[in-house]
Amino acid sequence: MNSAVLTPLTARRGSPLKGRIRVPGDKSISHRALILAAMTVGETAISGLLEGEDVLHTADAMRALGARVERTGEGLWRVHGVGVGGFAQPSGSLDFGNSGTGCRLALGAVAGCGITATFDGDASLRTRPMRRVLDPLEKMGARVISAGEGDRLPLTLQGAADPMPITYESPVPSAQLKSAVLLAGLAAPGETTVIEAEATRDHTERLLKHFGAKITSKPHGEHGRRIVLQGQPELEPSNVVVPADPSSAAFPLVAALIVPGSELILDAVMTNALRTGLFATLKEMGANIETLATRDDGGEEVADLRVTASQLKGVVVPPERAPSMIDEYLILAVAASFAEGVTRMRGLKELRVKESDRLEATADMLRVNGVIVEIEGDDLIVHGKSNVAGGGEVKTHMDHRIAMSALMMGLASDNPVRIDDSAFIATSFPDFTGLMRSLGADFS
Ligand code: S3P
């Protein structure tokens, strides 16, 4: 992406949002489907793959590591894997663009192979912490050959020819960290165990099972899990259907809640309980979100949701809910701005190390649009009112979710909201603007 040329965009209040849409495939599952399919022996067909830039970077990385990865139609991909431990030495550096997930998961997958690879990304990814992933991977036998300041990208990792299994108690609630250890553990003999104090999204575990690995996940403490993987399986190809991404559905969903007179149906949204903290929170705030039908789609529960404009009220969001809605606080803050009363979102430390410092960026986004907001420690406090002034220009800091959240705010505020750059929306939600316009959104 050419980040030197900015593409501003403005959202303004117009007609109610109406229609029925399906948002693109889940980003987390898309990355994992490509990486795990590349570690099977044989061919896997993937449908509904998110064709956002983040995922396309992962597809390129898998190609560079020796897998055959082909696009056969819209959202349809075929991956011919090289087997666990079978990656080839890439000839150039692996570019993960804006994507922490692609990069950290691939670090884990490479850590279990006797190859050396250089990992790189854009200016945002180069600021993000990699040490959290490197700690366990070094314990398993991988070595950092060189890295940017503070062990950041660009980073060259020498994988372990004979990786060792470990038992790892994760110091941060991060599905990326858990997944990196499990992917490295695939190539290690015996059992690799990850213990998490707070359960995070479990798509890696589910897909590992889908591809034939022996893996168990049991409750640990009040909110955690203990995950045990048997190493050195022969992963078998098995087709994957990627359900619609609840983190992307969050944007039109909140827009429908705050734009008076709106009514939307969102089709086949994944409702894995480890991803739906936002929906639970919005319902507590008084949101009218109705589940029309549920079914299973590729091993995940999905639901069609009907959303109608609602008068929201402020709530306290408990810290233990954070892992199940970690990417949704920005858009929740937009909803909270239009709610009656105060919303306190507790325990948001991890937001500081996302595509941008999302705690500060969220507060700035609201402030420039006339909303009263405070940061107290790791808590974000939003003072809601039924009308938001808008009129601000929001700095997006190479962060797709800031861009989309600010635009949703502009659809309901008294004055238009402008973002400095819409380009990064393409990392996770291609044709976001087209889909929103089809519902009646006024963007120019
Ligand atoms: C993701 C995990 C989360 C999330 C990210 C996707 C994943 O990051 O913010 O967008 O697919 O595993 P952390 O694991 O760092 O919390």
Residues whose N, C-alpha, C, O or C-beta is under 5 A from the ligand:
A	BS01	S3P	S28 T101 P173 S174 A175 Q176 L177 I326 D327
